[in-house]
Amino acid sequence: MENTAVVESVETALTEVLEREVSGLTADMRLFEDLHLDSTSVMEMLMSLEDSMNVAIDPETLDMDDFMTVGTLTAYLQRLLGEGK
């Protein structure tokens, strides 16, 4: 899956979780400060991404650094997709 498709999946998941349109994400947007996510919305977003991207997110592999920005989240998801090949 290309990075653009991963970002689109994140936008779709965020739109679902935040119940408002989310588009035009950039790699440097911060998930907590700029998009106002909290721990509950992060878990909901991850569940949505698991379903839409057909990946399994293991809580043991999660690191807060992966949730700093849209860029770090998409890099994490790209690593997961790479492991699934």
The 8 nearest C-alpha neighbors of each residue, nearest first, counted from 0:
[[1, 4, 2, 5, 80, 77, 3, 52],
 [0, 2, 4, 3, 5, 77, 6, 80],
 [1, 3, 5, 4, 6, 0, 73, 77],
 [4, 2, 6, 5, 1, 7, 0, 8],
 [3, 5, 7, 1, 2, 6, 8, 0],
 [4, 6, 2, 8, 7, 3, 9, 73],
 [7, 5, 9, 3, 8, 4, 10, 2],
 [8, 6, 4, 10, 5, 9, 11, 3],
 [7, 9, 5, 11, 6, 10, 12, 4],
 [8, 10, 6, 12, 7, 11, 13, 5],
 [11, 9, 7, 13, 8, 12, 21, 22],
 [10, 12, 8, 14, 9, 13, 7, 15],
 [13, 11, 9, 15, 14, 44, 10, 47],
 [12, 14, 16, 10, 15, 11, 17, 9],
 [15, 13, 20, 21, 11, 19, 17, 12],
 [14, 16, 12, 18, 13, 17, 11, 19],
 [17, 15, 13, 18, 14, 44, 12, 40],
 [16, 18, 14, 19, 13, 15, 40, 20],
 [19, 17, 15, 14, 16, 20, 13, 21],
 [20, 18, 14, 17, 21, 15, 16, 13],
 [19, 21, 14, 22, 18, 17, 13, 15],
 [22, 20, 14, 10, 19, 13, 23, 11],
 [23, 21, 24, 10, 20, 14, 7, 11],
 [22, 24, 25, 21, 10, 7, 6, 26],
 [25, 23, 22, 26, 28, 10, 69, 6],
 [24, 26, 27, 28, 23, 69, 70, 6],
 [25, 27, 70, 69, 28, 68, 24, 71],
 [26, 28, 25, 68, 70, 29, 69, 24],
 [29, 27, 68, 25, 69, 26, 33, 30],
 [30, 28, 68, 33, 32, 67, 31, 27],
 [31, 29, 34, 68, 33, 36, 32, 67],
 [30, 32, 36, 35, 34, 29, 33, 37],
 [31, 33, 35, 29, 34, 30, 36, 28],
 [34, 32, 29, 35, 30, 31, 28, 36],
 [33, 35, 30, 31, 36, 32, 29, 28],
 [36, 34, 31, 32, 33, 30, 37, 29],
 [37, 35, 31, 40, 34, 30, 41, 38],
 [36, 38, 40, 39, 41, 31, 35, 30],
 [37, 39, 41, 40, 42, 36, 43, 31],
 [40, 38, 42, 41, 37, 43, 36, 44],
 [39, 41, 43, 37, 42, 38, 36, 44],
 [42, 40, 44, 38, 39, 43, 45, 37],
 [41, 43, 45, 39, 44, 40, 46, 38],
 [44, 42, 40, 46, 41, 45, 47, 39],
 [43, 45, 41, 47, 42, 46, 12, 40],
 [46, 44, 48, 42, 47, 43, 49, 41],
 [47, 45, 49, 43, 48, 44, 42, 50],
 [46, 48, 44, 50, 45, 49, 12, 51],
 [49, 47, 45, 51, 50, 46, 52, 44],
 [50, 48, 54, 46, 53, 47, 52, 51],
 [49, 51, 47, 53, 48, 52, 46, 54],
 [50, 52, 48, 53, 49, 47, 8, 54],
 [53, 51, 49, 54, 48, 50, 8, 5],
 [52, 54, 50, 49, 51, 55, 48, 80],
 [55, 53, 49, 52, 56, 80, 79, 50],
 [56, 54, 49, 57, 53, 79, 50, 52],
 [57, 55, 58, 54, 49, 45, 60, 79],
 [56, 58, 59, 60, 55, 61, 54, 79],
 [59, 57, 61, 60, 56, 62, 55, 42],
 [60, 58, 57, 61, 62, 56, 55, 63],
 [61, 59, 58, 57, 62, 56, 75, 65],
 [62, 60, 58, 59, 63, 57, 65, 56],
 [61, 63, 64, 65, 60, 66, 59, 58],
 [64, 62, 65, 66, 61, 67, 71, 72],
 [63, 65, 62, 66, 67, 71, 68, 61],
 [66, 64, 71, 72, 63, 62, 67, 75],
 [67, 65, 63, 64, 72, 68, 71, 30],
 [66, 68, 64, 29, 65, 30, 71, 63],
 [69, 67, 29, 70, 71, 28, 30, 27],
 [68, 70, 26, 72, 71, 28, 73, 27],
 [71, 69, 26, 68, 73, 72, 74, 27],
 [70, 72, 65, 74, 68, 73, 69, 75],
 [73, 71, 75, 69, 65, 74, 66, 70],
 [72, 74, 76, 70, 75, 71, 77, 69],
 [73, 75, 77, 71, 72, 76, 70, 78],
 [76, 74, 72, 78, 73, 77, 65, 71],
 [77, 75, 73, 79, 78, 74, 80, 72],
 [76, 78, 74, 80, 79, 75, 73, 81],
 [79, 77, 81, 75, 76, 80, 82, 74],
 [80, 78, 76, 82, 81, 77, 75, 83],
 [79, 81, 77, 83, 82, 78, 76, 84],
 [82, 80, 78, 83, 79, 84, 77, 76],
 [83, 81, 79, 80, 84, 78, 77, 54],
 [82, 84, 80, 81, 79, 54, 78, 55],
 [83, 82, 81, 80, 79, 78, 0, 54]]
